[in-house]
Every structure is written in C-alpha cells, then in structure tokens.
Amino acid sequence: MLKRQLYIGLMSGTSADGIDLALVDFSENEPNLVASFYQAYDDKIHHQITSLYQTQVNEIDLAFSLDVLLAQQFAQAITSFIKQEQLNPSDIIAIGNHGQTIRHRPNVDTNISAPFTLQIGCSQTIATLTGIRVVGQFRIKDMVLGGQGAPLVPAFHRALFPQESGDVFVVNIGGIANVTYLPSGNEQMILGFDTGPGNALMDNWHQEHQHGRYDVGGNWAKSGNINDLLLKKMLDDQYFKKDAPKSTGREYFNHTWLTRYLANTTLPAADIQATLTALTCHSICQQITLLSTKGNVYLCGGGTFNTHLVNQLKQKLTQHNVTKSDVLGISSDALEAMAFAWFAFAFDKKIIGNIPAVTGASKEVVLGNAFNP
C-alpha cells in the first residue's frame, strides 16, 4: 500500500466568510480529497478584512497587523483540523497558503504606476506556529512575468477534471466569479478569467438592508423583480467588454461601483438585490456562450448555495448541462482549498503552475515560495 502524501490547502476567499481547509492525498500523483474543514470568521474579523478592500486611513498598520492576526487564526484552524483527523504535524508534507486577497491591481491605471497583488495571512507565521512547511506567494512570479496573477486555478482544473467528449466549464462563484474553459479538442487553448462579481455585490447590498452576511438561498432576491434597465447599464461596464486575460476584485466591484448606477433610483431594495443576482448570472453566462454553445458546466464555491442564482444559470444556459462538481465526486465546497494543496504539491514536484493563455504571463513557471518552521 502506498504511503500517503498529505498536503493541506488553505483558502480564504473574497467573500471573507471564513477559513477553508482541505486535506489532500497525492500518493497516486493525483489529488484525492481526504477531509475538509471550515472555520467561520467572527463579525470583527470579517469587517477588518472587507474594510481593506478600499483605501482608508492608516491602512498599512491595519493591513500588516491583520496579516499576522489572520496567520494566527489560520494556524489555529490547521491545528484543530489535524487533531480532528488524528494526525501529527509531521504527517503533513506542506501547507499551500493562498492567503486573503485584500488588493488585486493587475493593470496600470491613473492611481498606480506598477501592477501588484496583495494577499495577507503571513506564511512564515503559519509555518512557525504549526511546525509545518508552508508554500505561499503563488501569484507574484506570474505578475513579474507580465501576467495577471489570476486566476490560477485553471492549471489545477486541468489536472483534476477528467477529459470529456464535450467542452467543460468550471465556474467558481466566490466574492468574484471566475470560469475555466477546458475545450474538448486540442485545437483550442485552455482559458480562464474572472467574469466579474460573484457574491460580492449581493452580499454587500444584503448586509446594508437585511440581517446576516448574505442572502440565504437567494430568497430575498427571489422576492424582488429584475430591473432590465439597471441590469443593462451595469452590463455595459468596461470590464465585461474586455478580452481575456483579465482579472478583477472587490477593489473594483464594490459599494462605490454600485452607487454610480443607483444614483437617483427609487427602486425597492429587493429589486436591486434581484438585479444584482441577475448581473452575476448574465456576466457568467455571456462568457460561457461566447466560448461554446454547449457542454458541461460544473459549479463550485459559495455561490452554489444560492439556489435562486443556480436556477437562473440553468434557465439561461439551456444548451449546457449545469450541475455542481459534486456529481464527479469533486467537492464543490472544498475545490478552491484543494487547489492550493495542489499548488504546494506542484511546487515540490516542479510542476508548472500557471497557464500563460490564462494569465497573460510571458512563460510557464513553477509558482510559490517555501517557508520553513
């Protein structure tokens, strides 16, 4: 029997709802999920993270204090996870740490003279506190080579999802939504990019007008009516018209962005929520149908729990088979955390971690840096 090769993947997404961990076995040189773990953030940490998505006073002190605080919480969650699985730190080869993105600025504009990306949750702190080697900083090298540094997960999707006779799409709906396109033939390239807002705008609007961090099941959105004029105006945004490679974040799709479109509106709050849900749906579906008129669409991420959104996706993508990745035995909830266990494994095995056609980087490279306990 092969000895298990265990890696832990660590992910905290742009929804900033909590810590996702995945224990993955690579003993057969392919990822097999052993167990997953989730630890929710309390309201204070959630607010500290989301407040850093846009510029504010004293943000350097706030960001780098939170860098350490999050790392401590990550380490505590990992320790609890290992104990739950009746393992020792020495059983884990490495932790793949994506960290918490608080800024992602892949393009030069009037505000910045050089592209950058910033994920917090200090890898060295995690390594020291857990006694486990950590591989992190996955985005930086791709950006140095002219890439967007995102999305990175298409390389993992290529390794994980079985080749099918038809085209395959993997859609992750987090705070920001991204799609991976795995064409059935060799004539077309694998593509992947951020389609635009996932849960981010819906969550923000819900927090302003309802109790709780998000619209459970999309029920509030379902109670409202989609405003076609507002939806059209939002879909005219320049981001949706850009060609890939492209990536974005909550520093763009945020309350300030939404406020521009809501000036002088008298729409009920529920109608706006319904329209924001439609915006996420339409922006995903537009990109899928531009790439392929049919195929299998596998959904993952927190947005899969929004039943109203999932139903809208199915209604629009009538020529596609839309389902959760769970039907393949691939956990839709743990998929993102699994990806960063794979990136740590790929770092150790010198496996290419980026796809230049996806990110725009000038060449393929192994991604990440190691931090020893």
N, C-alpha and C positions, 0 to 999 in steps of 0.2 A: 504494500500500500504506500502511495506517495506521501511524503511528509508535507503537511500543509504549509503554504507560503502565504502568510496572512498580512494584509495591509489594511489600514483604516483610512477611509476617505472622509474629509471634513468639509462641510459646506454651510455657509450662511448666506442666504440669497438676498436680493434687493428688496424683498418684502419685509426683511428684518423681523421675522416672526419667531425664529429660534435656531437652534443648532441641529443640523442633520449629520448623523454619522452612519457609515456603512462599513461593516467588516467583510472583506472580500478575500477569497482564496484563489491564488494564481498557480496552484500546484500543477495544473494541466495547461499552463501558459495561456489560459483564457479566464476572464473574470467570472467567478461564481459567488453570488451573494450568500454569506453565511448568516448574517443578522444585521438589523438596523436599529437605530436609537435616535430619539428626538427629545430635545430639551427646550421648552419654550422660554423666550425672554420675558422678563417682567416688564411692566409698563415703563419703568425708568430707563432701562437699557434700550428698549425699543425706541423711545423718544430720543435718547442720546445719539443713536445711530442715524435715525431718519433726519434729525436736525442738521447733520453734517453733509447731507446731500447737496446743500446750497451754502454759499458763503455766509459767514457770520462773524461777529466779533470774537477775538481770542480763539479762533478755530484751530490753530496749531497746538496750543496747550490742550484743548478739548480732544482733538483727534489722537494725539500721541499718548495721552492718559488713557483714552478708551482702547488704544492699541494694546496696552498691557492688560487692562481690565478684561477685555474680551478674551485675550490669550489665557488668562487665569480661568475664565469660565469654560473655555474650550478644553483646557487641561482637566478640569473637574469632571466635565461630561465624559471625556475619554476614560478617565479613571473609573467612573461609575459603570461605563459600558463594558470595560474589560472585566470588572468584578462580576457584572451580570452574566457574562459569558464564561465565567470561571477560568479566566486566562491570567497570565502574568505579563508584565511589560515586555519581558524577554521573548514572548511568543509572537510579538508583532515586529515585522521587519522594518516598517516605516509608516508614518502618517503622511498622507497627502493633504496639505492645507491650502485650500483656495483662499481662505480669509473672507473678510467682509468688505465688499466694494463700497467705498464712500464717494469716490470720484472716478469717472472714466472719461477722459478727454482725448480721444484718438486723433482729432483733427485740429490743426492750427486755425484759430479764428481771431477776432478782434481782441479777445480777452487773454489769449495765451499765445506765446511765441514758439512753443515746442509741445508736441503731444505727450501725454503722460497718463498713467493709470495708478490708482492708489487703493490697495487692499490692506486693511488693518487686522490685527489678531496675530501678534508677534510670534513667528515660528521658533525663534530661539527660546522664548519664554516657555512655549508649549513643550519643546524638547527637554528643557531642563527640569520642568515640573513633572513630566510624565516618565522621564528616563527612556524615551523612545525617540529615535532619529526622525526628524521631520523634513519633508521635501516641500518647498513652497516657492513663492515668487514665479509662478508659471507664465505670467503674461509678459514680463519685461523684455525678454530676449526677442520675442516676436515683434514687439514695438520698436526695438532698436533696429531691427531689420526692415522697418518701414511698414509693418503690419498694424492691424487694428488691435491686436492682442485679445481679440474676441470675435465671435465665440470660439472657444477652444474645444468644446465637447464634440464637434463633428468627427474629430480623429478617434475619439472613444466610441462614438456611434458606429463608425466604420468597422471597428474591431469587434463590437458586441452584437450588432443586429445581423441576423442571418441573411444571406443573399437570396432575393426572391425573384420570381419571374417578371414581376412588375416593379414600377418605381415605388420607392419607400420615402416617406417623410417622417421625421421625428420632431415633434413640436413640444418644446418645453415652455410652459406658461408659469413663469415666476413673476416678480415685480415687472420685469421686462420679458417679452416673449421672443424666443428665437426658434428658428427652423433649420433642420439639417435635411438636405436633399441627397438621397442615395439612389442614383439612376440605375435602372436595371441592366443597361448595356455599358460597354466601355467607350462609347462614342462621346459621352458627356462627362463632364467633371463633377465630382462631389462638390456641393456648395453648402454654405451655412451662413446665416446672418441674423441679426436682430430685426424682427419685423416691426417693433415699436412697443407701445405699452402692453403689458400683460395685466397683472393685478394692480399695478401701482396707482393709476388714476382712480380706479374703482375703490380701492382701499382708502385712499386719502379722502375722497368725497364721502364715503360711508362714515369715516371717523369724525368728519365735521358735522354730520347731520343725524347720525344714529349712534346707538351704543355698540361697543365692540370694535375690533380692529378691521373686520372685513364683513362682507355681505354673505352670510351663511347660505350656501346653495344658490346664491343669486336671487333669493326670494324677493328682496327689496327691488332689484332691477326689474324683476318679472312683474311687479305691481305697477310699474310705470309704463310710459309709451315712448318709443324711439322717436326723436325729433329728426326728421330726414334732413332738414336744412342745416342744423347744427352738426350732424354727422358728416355731411358733405364738406362743410367748411373745415372741420378737423382733418378729414382725409386729404384735403388739399395741402396740408403741411408739407414743406420741402423734404422732410425726412422720408416720407412714404414714396416719394418720387425718385429718390437717389438709387443708383445702381449699387449692387454689392461689388466689393466688400464694404460692409457698413456695420457699425455697432453703435449703441446708444446707452443711456442710463437715466436714472432718476434726477440727475442734474439737468436734464433736458425736459423729459416728460414729468412735470410736477405741477404744483398748485399755480405757479406763475404762468406756466404754459396754458393751463386750462382757463385761468382768469381772462386771458386775452379773448377767448372765444365766448365767454359768458357775459361780456360787457353789455349792459342794458337788457339782459334777458330777464324774463319773468316766468320762466319755465318752473314747474314744480320740481323739487329736489329729486323725487323718484324718477321723473322723466329724464333728468340729466344722468342719473345712475344707469338707467336703461340705455341711454345713448352711449355712455362710456363703455358699457359692456358690448354694445354693437361695434364700437370703434375697435376694440381688441379683436373681436370676431372678424370683421371685414378686413382689417390690416393683415391678419394671418391668412385668410382665405384668398385675398388678392394675390399674394405672393405664391401661394401653392398652385393656384390655377394658371399663373403665368409660366410656371416651370413645367407643369404636366397636367393633362386633362383628366387623368385617372391614376389610381394607385392606392397604396395603403398608408394611412395617416395614423401614427401612433402618438398618443398624447401622454405627457408626463408633467410633473411639477404640481405646485399647489393649486393652480387653476383647474386641475381635473376634478376638484371637489366642488367647483361651481357648476352645478347641474344645468342651470339655465344657460350658461355660456357654452357648455359642451353640446347641449341640444341645438343651439344656434349654429355651431360649427357643422354639425351633422346636417342641418337643414340647408346650409349654403353649399356644402361640398357633396352634392348628391351623386356625383360620378366617382367619388372616392369612398373607400371603406374607412370610416373614422372610429377608432377604438383606443382604449388605454393600452400601454405597452405591456400591462399585466397578462394579456392574452398569450404573450410569448414566454411567460414566466419571468419577465423582466419587470421588477417593481417600479411602478410609475412614481412612487413616493421617494424611493431610495436612489433613483437613477443618477441624479446630479452628484450625490455624495459618492456613489460608486465610481463616477468618472474620475474623481480626484484620488481615489485609491489607485485607479489605473494609471494616472499620470505619475504617481510616485513609483509604481512598478515600471513604467516606461522609462523613467529617469534611470533607474537601476540597470535596466536591460539595454539602455541606449537605443530605445525605440523612438522614432520621430513622433513629436507631439503636436506639431502644427500642420495645417494644410494651406499652403500659400494661396491657392484659389479661393479659400475661405477668408483668410485674414488679410491678404494682400502683401504678406512678407516676401522678401526677395529670395528666400530659400527655405528649405526644410531644415529643422533643427530639433535636437532634444531639448525639452523645456524643463526649467526648475533649478533650484539651488538647494543643497542639503545643509541641515543644521543638526549638529550632534549634541547629545545631552551634556 
